[in-house]
């Protein structure tokens, strides 16, 4: 039985991988922390977008938010955007605005209290980041956060910006 | 309806599949006192989503849990759904989560590590416009108790939610849930017939989001009609106020959950039909910690009878230094006195029972937490925290006013340093002093946890965790636990983790759902892929 399940899983993976090479566009609208609606395609049509899933209870996420804030400050004038999607459950949502304000985070933050958008992008754990180019293709992904990950991410952002993507 | 919509245009359009897979394997022993039990688990979970025709998604979960680490054995398709989503309209048939307001009436979610799953199998329709959002849903919830997985509660629910936004800053919402349920009584083997219930749960909420101030108020009532018995009613109130300044944010939360206030006999009957139902899950109004020793809770939130506050503040002194302060307190509403017959209780009400009490007969719990974080360069930081927690358990059955008070003081320290792109080190130390006082008897001990995380080339991590206790009453009858773990990231989408060693068990809570996890000794492997 495990063999059968694993072989089914392998077939699913292979098929998905084949299709993903061909086509990768993603789009959705998500409520922002100030109740306004954000459409992903409107963001990536203007330049590279990093979608980052995070939560207040997740220490690596908060460490990553710090470096993302710096990257945003560095490249926002060149068209780079970040959309932070908060994964706190309803119990902590009230604290999210307070945290954002204290950290002076000025990129877009949206709420996903029942993991609907994390599932849409097939995330299983956080922090989880996806970098979209101007065409809506996912060009870089990162699961988890290790100090220094931002160097690799910055290289990818620079590549996209220099290619006009 | 969805099939008809698909039929409009089918082949030759964009198809975007996405897949995630989590494989978990473990081989070792669980400890129940001095009894060792062999435990092997093998779990493979594949989530597939196929987006097509821009607006449609078909998805399923292929699950192989045989044997699972927690929960029940399963192999096959555990979830499937079809979804239509355009600018205004959202339709979904199949398995789904859902949330109304802050979850006082409905919050369907899954936590696999606690074997808790209230996802519904049914239909959801949502419509949104600039002025309002509306949704209706209906379906079946097959709920396995996370403490006793052979207890199976079944609910058929129907409901709706309407949210009006006359201005961007204001949301006014109303929700209603009707449920019919079958609730087994006592343990699965008790032989007590299950109870059939009908429940109605209306909810009203208001959300105001101004530039520097936000306010939220949520009220819900619950009527439970147990067939052939009486109707019980209860209610819950949650509110929060946040104020935001320059580099500063403060939030005050309030809870008053009175969904099923009962005397001590009723309170400790966790299978009673009148309690808050599993598809309700309001805010816990306590801090959700990330330090290991603080994630072991002294207090389990009692959603049926609890009142309390939480104050949480973040402040940045400059770009590099942040302070977080959190304080919370809670208690039950009324105390109960054992009558002279030695069997029955009388309720002793207090006038101000909308506020928590520090008196021992109200089972008070409080917690004060403060944490400072300083970044001395972009990726290198030091964090130092302190937490005091105290829980009182009052023995109403003894009639002599005896109580057990557990006090814990924890100092966590974390230093994270990036030496170069090739190497970083995170060191974490957590020390906890515990004092358990039963009447005049004191028991003191400490727990200490040290963690080293070495990261090489942003791909490989090597972690060592060592925990030590001076407690004489640990369930595994051990004094120390050591685990080594290796993690490797393949490309951008795969993470493999292997660990070997002894892990200390304990109570774990998330979202107000708690489960006792037994100590484990052995090998674990997990492979996570998100493509």
Interface residues (C-beta under 8 A of the other chain):
Chain A: X1 X2 X5 X6 X8 X9 X12 X13 X15 X16 X17 X19 X20 X23 X24 X25 X26 X27 X28 X29 X34 X35 X36 X56 X57 X58 X59 X63 X66 X67 X70 X89 X90 X91 X92 X93 X94 X95 X97 X98 X99 X100 X101 X102 X103 X104 X113 X114 X115 X116 X119 X120 X121 X122 X123 X124 X125 X128 X140 X141 X142 X143 X144 X146 X147 X148 X149 X150 X151 X152
Chain B: X14 X15 X16 X17 X18 X19 X20 X21 X22 X42 X44 X46 X47 X48 X49 X51 X54 X57 X62 X64 X66 X75 X85 X87 X97 X98 X99 X101 X102 X103 X107 X108 X109 X165 X168 X169 X171 X207 X209 X214 X216 X240 X242 X244 X245 X247 X248 X249 X250 X251 X253 X281 X282 X283 X284 X285 X288 X289 X290 X312 X313 X314 X315 X316 X319 X322 X375 X378 X379 X380 X381 X414 X416 X417 X418 X420 X421 X424 X426 X455 X458 X461 X489 X492 X493 X494 X495 X511 X512 X528 X529 X530 X531
